Amino acid sequence: MHRTLLIIACVFCMVCVASVAIADTRTDLQVIKLSLPTIKTKLDRIKASGQDISYPMVSYTVLENFVDYALTDVDTNATLAATELSELQTIKSDLDQQIAQALAGSLVFPILPRWTGDTRPVISGGSFMAPTITFGSDCREIRPVFFTGFGHFGQVRADMEKWPNYGINMVQFEIGPWSLYGDGTEINPPDLTPVQSIKADLDRAQKAGVAVNLLISPHYFPAWMKAKYPELVKSRSGFIAFCIHAPSGQEFLKEYITELITPIKNHPALHSICLTNEPVNIEEPCEYATAAFHTWLWKRHVSVDLLNRRWGTNYASFDDITIPISGLSAVTTPMGRWADYVRWNQEYFAGWHKILADAVHAVAPNLPVHAKVQDWTFGNKSQMICGNDPYLYAGISQINGNDGSNYYVDPSPYFNEWLGCYMYADLQRSMKDAPVFNSENHMVGDYSLETVLWRHMRTALWQEAIHGQSATTLWVWERSGTPDSQIYGHYMYRPLCTKAVGIVNCDLNRAAKEVTALQSLPEQVDLLYSTSSLIWDTGNEYDYLTMRAYNALVFSKVRTGFISERQLEDGILPKAPVLVVPNAKHLSNAAFATLKNYTGRIIYLVNSSLLAYDEYDKPRSETLNATVLSFTSASAANITALYKVLSPQLISWGIKPKITMTDTAGNQLMAVEYLEASTADGIIVDMCNYYDGSVNVRLSRDGEPVTAVDVLTGETVTGIITLETLEFRLLKIAN
């Protein structure tokens, strides 16, 4: 009895403590809410004194909106509300200090160039060029503009007027065919009411200075179309759930695009069109695909006898060859058939996207398009079935589009998953000198409230820009009360991360010219991107080593790019003076013929028998003059081992920066990324620390220490520079 009473008392005590904690959280949130009018009055005073308050308004806007979000969470998730409160208190404390300094005259906030919103950006190389204005000035300047924001559903549209004060200038949202044509059993004429709603949101966006990327989502495909045209009903992987090879579907999508784009085609806030969401072309065989595959094989091989010699088969005719898909799985025997299917599937899928792009451009010739391709499907052997090739997409798009991830993780070995994200961006930029647009940027895990440091957000977005990303919309700007929702735990639960996104976008646009100079660096080392090696590789030795070689090259302080097998087949030579071939055993004969004309240095990793086979695994007698850097298979997978061999070799060939970066003892630093660009105004340097812990950096030129100016803070930097984990610095050094 006593024990029972004791348990009851303890439970009652715990409930009381929890209730007190909830009450305290609510009270503290109300204190922040009640302080907002006073903070706003002070900010207005600072603005009236002639200062641009764009930066402090990011903090204020987060406070103003997130305090209400946290108040709704108090009763449903007290732990979440307490975390939100703690972050809001941090933001308020920092903002209070900045305001006090500004009012005292000891702090002047930076002036931010903002896109005017009245003229659609124009693509120039890797940049979006657009007119900008600054606070207190009517002068317009055409300059690079970085677009950063969120997607992808209703809330980004509802918050349109708030985005400028969040530091945001880009959103993505979507519409699909069933919005215009219905999804029932009845065949409907197009209803343009949803298009008028988009037009109204574009008007709001223009007024706010926010660009809109519209995802036209063909996967929202009407059920009545499938009922009317049974050939459209095919099993598929991914979002697209209808046969893409059937002419009826293609004609319908062209009509849909015409109806959708025509009323909005000239709107200045319509930044660009996203053609598809995470496209993959894995479909059960259909008559249209089979006929197209046979035609492609006939053009490629001319005779079935030549095909049999290349494949090692004994087909009697092209008509006997089936598409190597069973269910939705690959059938990789005979391998020659699989190798040709991969190439055909890539070409067909890019061609299908071209049908969509051409439909857009038929009514809006100057409206840029991209496809939101999951970037990891480009360079992974297991994803060759998906049908995605970056060079082919570059041929039909004005923007290098992707859907990539850069998650915050415990050191393994780094604090975020930058490696694949940056590598695929550099791959795409090498396929086409056009902006990279990650329109579904994953930096926070789904279904998760795990801690994500704000510095991760700031640094990841910054370094992605250094690697060519000029626009991005982050997944996702929504709130859901249910933890089993995919949108649960994202930015509308994370005040500090949301603030970091806005601040880094402001930083990118202030330093747009310096960042663009780094983006525009010529490639110093290229890696070979070979589809044939991905297809024929055993044990993932090629793609595995490619990523690690890229990692070692980035830490070697060189601008790293790629040359693809398809580029070589089109007669395009590597741009860089050094080409690294990372364990690639296969290359097509056409690509090899072009590569023989390359006059730069070729490095083979890890042995001399690379590129010894053609696209059909036939031995090649010809060889290239290459330097072999040998490793055991174990050390080849070791980034440190690769770095220690590659970096000195490159330095000996003069592939090195003008400014030397070392630790205080003069030793080379590996896990600090470094890039520099020479401009008329000085040498621009970007550094980022991926070490688990701070690192002291010394910069020198010809053995003498250099003085630099921090572009973002205006601070003069001399001697030793300390970089914290996931901290970057943008510096300018006199020529």
C-alpha positions in Angstrom: 0.0 0.0 0.0 2.8 2.4 0.9 4.6 1.5 -2.2 1.5 2.2 -4.3 1.0 5.6 -2.7 4.7 6.4 -3.2 4.4 5.5 -7.0 1.3 7.7 -7.3 3.0 10.5 -5.5 6.0 10.3 -7.8 3.9 10.2 -10.9 1.9 13.2 -9.6 5.2 15.0 -8.9 6.4 14.3 -12.4 3.2 15.6 -13.9 3.5 18.7 -11.8 7.1 19.3 -12.8 6.1 18.8 -16.5 3.2 21.1 -16.1 5.4 23.8 -14.6 7.9 23.4 -17.4 5.2 23.8 -20.0 3.9 26.8 -18.2 7.4 28.3 -18.1 7.9 27.7 -21.8 4.6 29.3 -22.7 5.4 32.3 -20.4 8.9 32.8 -21.9 7.5 32.6 -25.4 4.9 35.2 -24.5 7.7 37.4 -23.2 9.4 37.2 -26.7 6.1 37.9 -28.4 5.3 41.0 -26.2 8.8 42.3 -27.0 8.4 42.3 -30.7 6.7 45.8 -31.1 9.6 47.4 -29.2 12.2 45.6 -31.3 10.3 46.7 -34.5 10.2 50.3 -33.4 14.0 50.3 -32.8 14.6 48.7 -36.2 12.4 51.4 -37.8 14.5 54.1 -36.1 17.7 52.5 -37.5 16.2 52.4 -41.0 15.1 56.1 -40.7 18.7 57.0 -39.8 19.7 55.8 -43.3 20.7 52.1 -42.6 19.7 49.1 -44.6 18.1 46.7 -42.1 17.9 43.7 -44.3 20.1 41.6 -42.1 18.5 42.3 -38.7 15.0 41.9 -40.4 15.9 38.2 -41.0 16.2 37.7 -37.3 13.1 39.8 -36.5 11.0 37.9 -39.1 12.0 34.5 -37.7 11.1 35.7 -34.2 7.8 37.2 -35.3 6.6 34.0 -37.0 8.3 31.2 -35.1 7.1 32.4 -31.7 3.5 31.6 -32.7 4.7 28.2 -34.2 6.3 27.4 -30.9 3.2 28.4 -28.9 1.1 25.9 -30.9 3.7 23.2 -30.0 3.7 23.8 -26.3 0.7 21.5 -25.5 1.4 18.9 -28.2 5.2 18.5 -27.9 6.7 20.3 -24.9 10.3 19.1 -25.7 10.0 20.6 -29.3 8.6 23.9 -27.9 11.4 24.1 -25.4 14.0 23.7 -28.1 12.3 26.3 -30.3 12.2 28.6 -27.3 15.9 28.2 -26.7 16.7 28.9 -30.3 14.4 32.0 -30.3 16.1 33.3 -27.2 19.5 33.0 -28.9 18.2 34.8 -31.9 16.6 37.6 -29.8 19.8 38.0 -27.6 21.9 38.4 -30.7 19.4 40.8 -32.3 19.1 42.9 -29.1 22.9 43.3 -29.1 23.1 44.3 -32.8 20.3 46.8 -32.3 22.0 48.4 -29.3 25.3 48.7 -31.2 23.5 50.2 -34.2 21.7 52.7 -32.1 24.9 53.6 -30.4 26.6 54.2 -33.7 29.2 51.4 -33.3 27.6 49.0 -35.9 26.6 49.7 -39.5 24.6 46.9 -41.2 25.7 45.8 -44.7 23.9 47.1 -47.7 22.2 44.3 -49.7 21.6 44.3 -53.5 18.2 42.9 -54.2 16.7 41.7 -57.4 14.1 44.2 -58.6 11.5 41.5 -59.5 10.5 43.4 -62.7 12.8 41.7 -65.2 13.4 38.0 -65.6 17.0 37.0 -65.0 19.2 36.2 -68.0 21.6 33.3 -68.0 25.2 34.1 -68.6 27.5 31.2 -68.2 26.9 29.9 -64.7 25.1 33.0 -63.5 21.7 34.5 -63.4 22.2 38.1 -64.4 19.5 40.5 -63.2 18.8 44.1 -62.3 19.3 44.9 -58.6 18.7 47.9 -56.4 20.1 48.8 -53.0 18.5 50.6 -50.0 18.3 54.3 -50.4 19.3 54.3 -54.1 17.3 54.3 -57.3 20.3 53.1 -59.4 19.9 49.7 -61.0 22.9 47.5 -61.5 22.9 44.3 -63.6 24.9 41.8 -61.6 24.9 38.1 -60.7 22.0 37.2 -58.4 21.9 34.1 -56.3 18.4 32.7 -55.7 17.8 30.8 -52.4 14.5 29.7 -50.9 12.1 27.0 -50.1 9.5 24.7 -51.7 7.3 23.1 -52.5 3.6 23.3 -51.6 1.0 25.6 -50.3 2.8 27.4 -47.5 5.5 28.9 -49.7 2.7 30.5 -51.7 0.9 31.7 -48.6 4.0 33.3 -47.2 5.0 35.2 -50.4 5.0 38.7 -48.8 7.1 37.5 -45.9 10.0 36.1 -48.0 12.0 39.3 -48.5 12.3 39.9 -44.8 13.3 36.3 -44.3 16.2 37.0 -46.7 14.6 34.7 -49.3 14.2 35.5 -53.0 13.1 32.2 -54.6 10.3 29.6 -54.2 9.3 26.5 -56.1 5.7 25.2 -56.2 3.9 22.8 -58.5 0.9 22.2 -60.7 0.1 19.1 -62.8 -2.2 18.1 -65.6 -5.0 16.9 -63.4 -5.3 20.4 -62.0 -6.4 21.6 -65.4 -8.1 18.5 -66.8 -9.4 16.7 -63.7 -8.5 13.2 -62.4 -11.9 11.4 -62.6 -13.4 9.2 -65.3 -14.9 12.1 -67.3 -12.9 13.7 -70.1 -12.7 17.4 -69.3 -11.8 20.5 -71.3 -9.0 22.4 -69.7 -10.1 24.6 -66.7 -7.6 27.5 -66.5 -8.8 28.6 -63.0 -5.6 27.1 -61.4 -3.5 29.0 -63.9 -5.1 32.2 -62.9 -4.3 31.4 -59.3 -0.7 30.9 -60.3 -0.8 34.2 -62.2 -2.0 35.9 -59.0 0.8 34.4 -57.0 3.3 35.5 -59.6 2.0 39.0 -59.3 2.5 38.8 -55.5 6.0 37.4 -56.1 7.0 40.2 -58.5 5.9 42.8 -56.0 7.9 41.1 -53.3 11.0 40.6 -55.4 10.7 36.8 -55.2 11.4 34.5 -58.2 9.2 31.4 -58.9 10.3 28.2 -60.3 7.2 26.3 -61.5 7.3 22.5 -61.4 4.9 21.3 -64.0 4.6 17.8 -62.6 3.5 15.5 -65.5 3.2 12.7 -63.0 -0.1 14.2 -61.9 -1.6 12.4 -64.8 -5.4 12.1 -65.3 -7.0 8.7 -64.7 -9.4 9.3 -67.6 -6.4 9.5 -70.0 -5.4 6.0 -68.9 -9.0 4.8 -69.3 -9.2 6.2 -72.8 -5.8 5.0 -73.9 -5.0 1.6 -72.3 -1.5 1.6 -73.8 -0.6 4.2 -71.2 -1.1 1.7 -68.4 2.3 0.3 -67.7 4.2 -0.6 -64.5 6.9 1.9 -63.7 9.2 3.0 -60.9 9.2 6.5 -59.6 6.7 9.3 -59.9 5.8 9.0 -63.5 3.1 6.3 -63.6 2.1 6.1 -67.3 3.9 4.9 -70.4 6.1 7.7 -71.6 6.7 5.9 -75.0 3.0 6.0 -76.1 2.3 8.9 -78.5 -1.1 9.6 -76.9 0.6 10.6 -73.6 3.2 12.7 -75.3 0.5 14.7 -77.3 -1.6 15.2 -74.2 1.4 16.6 -72.3 2.2 19.0 -75.1 -1.4 20.3 -75.0 -1.2 20.6 -71.2 2.0 22.6 -71.4 0.6 24.9 -74.0 -2.5 25.7 -72.0 -0.5 26.2 -68.8 2.4 28.3 -70.1 0.7 30.6 -72.6 -1.1 32.8 -70.0 2.0 33.2 -67.8 4.9 33.0 -70.3 6.0 36.6 -70.1 5.7 37.1 -66.3 8.9 38.5 -65.0 8.6 36.6 -61.7 8.4 33.3 -63.5 12.1 32.4 -63.2 12.1 29.0 -64.9 10.2 25.8 -65.4 11.0 22.4 -63.8 9.9 19.7 -66.2 9.9 16.7 -64.0 10.3 15.6 -60.4 13.0 13.0 -59.7 12.6 11.3 -63.1 13.5 7.7 -63.7 12.7 5.7 -66.7 12.2 2.1 -65.5 9.2 0.7 -67.3 7.9 -2.7 -68.2 8.5 -3.3 -71.9 5.9 -1.9 -74.3 5.5 -2.1 -78.0 6.5 1.5 -78.6 9.7 1.2 -76.6 10.6 -2.1 -78.2 10.2 -0.6 -81.7 12.3 2.4 -80.8 15.0 0.2 -79.3 15.1 -2.0 -82.4 15.4 1.1 -84.6 18.2 2.5 -82.4 20.1 -0.9 -82.6 19.7 -1.0 -86.4 21.2 2.5 -86.7 24.0 1.6 -84.3 25.0 -1.8 -85.7 23.6 -1.7 -89.3 23.5 -5.5 -89.3 22.6 -8.2 -86.8 25.8 -10.0 -87.6 27.9 -7.0 -86.4 25.7 -6.8 -83.3 26.3 -10.5 -82.6 30.0 -10.1 -82.9 30.0 -7.1 -80.5 27.7 -8.8 -78.0 28.9 -12.3 -78.4 25.3 -13.5 -79.2 23.6 -15.3 -82.1 20.3 -13.4 -82.7 18.7 -14.1 -86.1 17.2 -10.6 -86.4 16.8 -7.3 -84.5 13.2 -8.3 -83.9 14.3 -11.2 -81.7 15.9 -8.8 -79.2 13.8 -8.0 -76.2 14.2 -5.0 -73.8 16.3 -6.3 -70.8 13.7 -5.5 -68.1 11.8 -8.2 -66.2 9.1 -6.7 -64.0 11.0 -3.6 -63.1 14.4 -5.2 -62.6 17.4 -5.2 -64.9 18.4 -8.3 -66.9 22.1 -7.8 -67.4 22.7 -10.8 -69.7 23.8 -10.7 -72.3 25.9 -7.8 -71.2 26.2 -6.3 -74.6 22.4 -6.0 -74.8 22.4 -4.3 -71.3 25.2 -1.9 -72.3 23.3 -0.8 -75.4 20.0 -0.6 -73.5 21.5 1.7 -70.9 22.7 4.1 -73.6 19.4 3.9 -75.6 17.3 4.5 -72.4 19.4 7.5 -71.5 18.9 9.0 -75.0 15.2 8.2 -75.1 14.6 9.7 -71.7 16.5 12.9 -72.6 14.5 13.0 -75.8 11.2 12.6 -74.0 12.2 15.6 -71.8 13.1 17.4 -75.0 9.5 17.0 -76.1 8.4 18.8 -72.9 11.1 21.4 -73.2 10.1 22.0 -76.9 6.5 22.4 -75.8 7.5 25.1 -73.3 9.7 26.9 -75.8 7.1 26.7 -78.6 5.1 29.3 -76.6 7.9 30.9 -74.5 11.2 30.6 -76.4 13.3 32.4 -73.7 11.9 30.6 -70.6 14.6 28.4 -69.1 13.9 24.8 -68.2 15.5 22.0 -66.2 14.7 18.6 -64.8 14.9 17.8 -61.1 17.1 14.7 -61.5 18.3 13.0 -58.3 22.0 13.7 -58.8 23.2 10.3 -57.4 21.6 8.6 -60.3 24.3 10.1 -62.5 27.4 8.4 -61.1 26.3 5.2 -59.4 26.6 1.8 -61.2 23.4 0.5 -59.6 21.5 3.5 -61.0 22.3 3.0 -64.6 18.8 1.5 -65.0 17.3 4.9 -64.3 18.1 6.5 -67.7 19.7 9.7 -66.5 22.8 11.2 -68.2 24.0 14.7 -67.3 25.4 15.5 -70.7 22.2 14.6 -72.5 20.1 16.7 -70.1 22.5 19.6 -70.6 21.7 19.4 -74.3 18.0 20.0 -73.8 18.1 22.4 -70.7 19.2 25.9 -70.1 19.8 25.1 -66.4 21.7 22.2 -64.8 18.9 20.9 -62.6 19.1 18.4 -59.8 17.6 17.1 -56.6 20.5 16.6 -54.2 21.2 16.1 -50.5 23.8 17.5 -48.1 22.8 16.2 -44.7 24.3 17.1 -41.4 25.9 14.0 -39.9 28.4 13.1 -37.2 31.9 13.1 -38.6 32.2 10.2 -41.0 34.7 11.6 -41.8 33.0 15.0 -42.2 30.2 16.9 -40.6 28.0 17.0 -43.7 27.6 15.0 -46.8 29.2 17.6 -49.1 31.2 15.2 -51.2 28.5 13.8 -53.5 26.6 17.1 -53.6 29.6 19.1 -54.8 30.9 16.4 -57.1 27.7 16.1 -59.1 27.4 19.9 -59.3 30.9 20.1 -60.7 30.0 17.2 -63.0 27.0 19.1 -64.3 28.9 22.4 -64.8 31.5 20.4 -66.8 28.7 19.1 -69.1 27.4 22.7 -69.7 28.5 26.1 -68.5 25.2 26.9 -67.1 23.8 27.6 -63.5 23.2 24.6 -61.2 19.8 24.7 -59.7 19.1 22.2 -56.9 15.4 22.6 -56.7 14.9 20.0 -54.0 17.8 20.6 -51.7 17.8 18.0 -48.8 19.7 19.2 -45.7 17.4 18.1 -42.9 16.2 14.5 -42.6 12.6 13.7 -43.0 10.5 12.6 -39.9 13.2 13.9 -37.7 13.7 16.5 -34.9 17.4 15.6 -34.5 19.7 18.6 -33.9 21.0 20.2 -37.1 23.6 23.0 -36.5 22.8 26.3 -38.1 26.4 26.5 -39.2 25.8 23.4 -41.4 23.0 25.2 -43.2 25.1 28.3 -43.8 28.3 26.6 -44.9 26.6 23.9 -47.0 24.7 26.5 -49.0 27.7 28.7 -49.4 30.0 26.0 -50.6 27.4 24.6 -52.9 27.4 28.0 -54.5 31.2 27.9 -54.8 30.7 24.7 -56.8 28.3 26.3 -59.2 24.9 26.3 -57.6 23.3 29.6 -58.4 19.7 28.7 -57.4 18.2 26.4 -54.8 14.9 25.6 -53.1 15.1 23.6 -49.9 12.9 20.7 -48.9 10.5 21.7 -47.3 8.6 24.8 -46.0 5.6 23.2 -44.3 4.4 22.2 -40.8 2.6 19.0 -39.8 1.4 17.9 -36.4 2.1 14.3 -37.1 5.6 12.8 -36.7 4.9 10.2 -39.3 4.6 12.9 -42.0 7.5 13.3 -44.4 7.4 17.1 -43.8 7.6 16.8 -40.1 10.8 18.4 -38.5 11.9 20.6 -41.3 12.6 24.3 -41.4 9.3 25.6 -39.9 10.4 23.8 -36.7 13.9 25.2 -36.8 14.3 28.9 -36.2 18.2 29.0 -36.2 18.4 27.0 -39.5 15.8 29.2 -41.1 17.7 32.3 -40.1 20.9 30.8 -41.4 19.3 30.2 -44.8 18.2 33.8 -45.1 21.6 35.2 -43.9 23.6 33.1 -46.3 21.5 34.2 -49.2 22.1 37.8 -48.2 25.8 37.0 -48.0 25.8 35.4 -51.4 24.2 38.4 -53.0 26.5 40.9 -51.4 29.5 38.9 -52.5 28.0 37.8 -55.8 30.8 39.0 -57.9 33.5 37.3 -55.8 31.6 34.1 -55.7 31.0 34.2 -59.4 34.7 34.6 -60.0 35.3 31.4 -58.0 32.5 29.6 -59.9 34.0 30.6 -63.2 37.5 29.2 -62.5 38.8 27.1 -65.4 39.2 23.4 -64.7 42.7 22.5 -63.5 42.1 18.8 -63.3 39.4 16.7 -65.0 38.1 13.3 -64.0 36.9 10.8 -66.6 33.2 10.1 -66.4 32.7 6.9 -68.4 29.2 5.3 -68.7 30.9 2.2 -70.1 33.0 1.8 -67.0 29.9 2.2 -64.8 28.1 -0.5 -66.8 30.9 -3.0 -67.0 32.6 -2.3 -63.6 32.7 -5.2 -61.2 32.6 -4.5 -57.5 31.9 -0.7 -57.9 35.6 -0.1 -58.2 35.2 2.7 -60.7 32.5 4.8 -59.2 33.9 4.2 -55.7 37.3 5.4 -56.6 36.0 8.4 -58.7 34.3 9.9 -55.6 37.4 9.4 -53.5 39.7 10.8 -56.2 37.4 13.8 -56.4 37.7 14.2 -52.6 41.5 14.1 -52.7 41.6 16.6 -55.6 39.3 19.1 -53.9 41.6 19.0 -50.8 44.6 19.5 -53.2 43.3 23.0 -53.7 42.5 22.7 -57.4 39.4 23.4 -59.5 38.2 19.9 -60.3 35.9 19.1 -63.3 34.9 16.2 -65.5 35.0 15.0 -69.1 32.4 12.5 -70.1 32.5 9.6 -72.5 29.7 11.2 -74.5 31.5 14.5 -74.7 34.6 12.7 -76.1 32.4 10.9 -78.6 31.2 14.3 -79.8 34.8 15.3 -80.3 35.1 17.4 -77.1 38.5 17.3 -75.5 39.2 17.8 -71.7 39.5 21.4 -70.8 42.0 20.8 -68.0 45.7 20.3 -68.4 45.5 17.1 -66.3 43.1 14.2 -66.8 42.7 11.6 -64.0 41.4 8.2 -65.0 40.2 6.6 -61.8 40.2 2.8 -62.3 38.2 3.1 -65.5 38.7 0.0 -67.6 36.1 0.7 -70.3 35.7 3.5 -72.8 34.0 3.5 -76.2 36.1 3.4 -79.3 34.8 6.8 -80.5 35.7 8.4 -77.1 39.1 6.7 -77.1 39.8 8.1 -80.6 39.1 11.6 -79.4 41.2 11.1 -76.3 44.2 10.2 -78.4 44.3 13.8 -79.5 44.5 15.1 -75.9 47.8 16.8 -75.3 47.6 17.2 -71.5 48.9 14.9 -68.9 47.0 11.7 -68.1 47.1 10.0 -64.7 46.0 6.5 -64.3 44.7 5.4 -60.9 45.5 2.6 -60.0 47.3 0.6 -62.7 48.5 0.7 -66.3 45.7 -1.5 -67.7 43.0 1.1 -67.7 40.9 2.0 -70.8 41.9 -1.4 -72.1 38.4 -2.4 -73.2 35.8 -0.8 -75.4 32.1 -0.4 -74.7 31.4 -4.1 -75.5 34.2 -5.4 -73.3 36.4 -6.1 -76.3 40.2 -5.8 -75.6 41.9 -2.7 -77.0 45.4 -3.0 -78.3 46.1 0.8 -78.4 47.3 2.5 -75.3 47.7 6.1 -74.1 50.8 7.8 -72.7 49.9 8.0 -69.0 51.5 8.4 -65.6 50.5 5.5 -63.4 49.9 6.2 -59.7 49.8 2.7 -58.2 47.9 1.8 -55.0 46.7 -1.4 -53.5 42.9 -1.7 -53.5 42.8 -0.9 -49.8 44.8 2.3 -50.0 43.1 3.4 -53.2 39.9 3.7 -51.1 41.8 5.8 -48.6 41.4 9.5 -49.3 44.4 10.5 -47.3 46.6 8.1 -49.3 45.3 9.5 -52.6 45.8 13.0 -51.4 49.4 12.4 -50.3 50.3 11.1 -53.8 48.1 13.3 -56.0 48.8 16.7 -54.4 52.6 16.6 -54.6 52.4 15.4 -58.2 50.1 18.3 -59.2 52.3 20.8 -57.4 55.4 19.4 -59.3 53.5 20.2 -62.6 52.7 23.7 -61.5 49.0 22.9 -60.8 48.8 24.9 -57.5 47.4 28.1 -56.1 49.3 31.4 -56.0 48.6 31.6 -52.2 50.0 28.8 -50.0 47.7 27.6 -47.2 49.4 25.6 -44.4 49.0 25.0 -40.7 51.2 27.1 -38.3 54.1 24.6 -38.7 54.1 24.9 -42.5 52.4 21.6 -43.1 49.8 21.0 -45.8 46.2 20.9 -44.5 44.0 18.2 -46.1 40.5 18.6 -44.8 40.3 22.3 -45.5 38.9 23.1 -48.9 40.6 26.0 -50.6 40.0 27.8 -53.9 41.3 31.1 -55.3 40.5 33.2 -58.3 42.6 36.1 -59.7 40.5 39.2 -60.5 41.4 42.8 -61.3 40.5 43.7 -57.7 42.7 41.1 -56.1 42.9 37.4 -55.4 39.7 36.0 -54.1 40.1 33.1 -51.6 37.5 30.7 -50.3 38.4 28.4 -47.4 36.2 25.9 -45.5 37.1 23.7 -42.6 35.8 20.1 -42.6 38.0 18.9 -39.7 36.4 17.7 -36.5 37.6 20.7 -34.5 39.1 24.1 -35.2 42.2 24.5 -37.3 44.8 27.4 -37.5 45.6 28.4 -41.0 48.5 30.5 -42.3 48.4 32.1 -45.8 51.6 33.1 -47.5 52.9 34.0 -51.0 56.5 33.2 -52.0 57.2 32.3 -48.3 55.9 35.7 -47.0 52.8 36.1 -45.0 49.9 37.9 -46.7 47.3 40.4 -45.5 43.7 39.8 -46.5 40.4 41.5 -46.2 37.3 39.5 -45.2 34.8 40.3 -48.0 31.8 39.7 -45.7 32.9 41.4 -42.5 35.4 44.0 -43.8 37.9 42.7 -41.2 41.6 42.9 -42.1 43.2 39.5 -41.5 46.9 39.0 -40.9 48.9 36.1 -39.5 47.0 33.1 -38.3 43.4 32.5 -39.2 41.3 30.2 -37.0 38.6 28.2 -38.7 36.0 26.4 -36.6 34.4 23.2 -37.8 32.2 24.0 -40.8 33.3 27.6 -40.9 34.2 29.3 -44.2 36.0 32.6 -44.9 35.9 34.6 -48.1 39.0 36.7 -48.4 40.5 39.2 -50.8 44.3 39.6 -51.2 45.9 42.4 -53.1 47.5 41.4 -56.4 
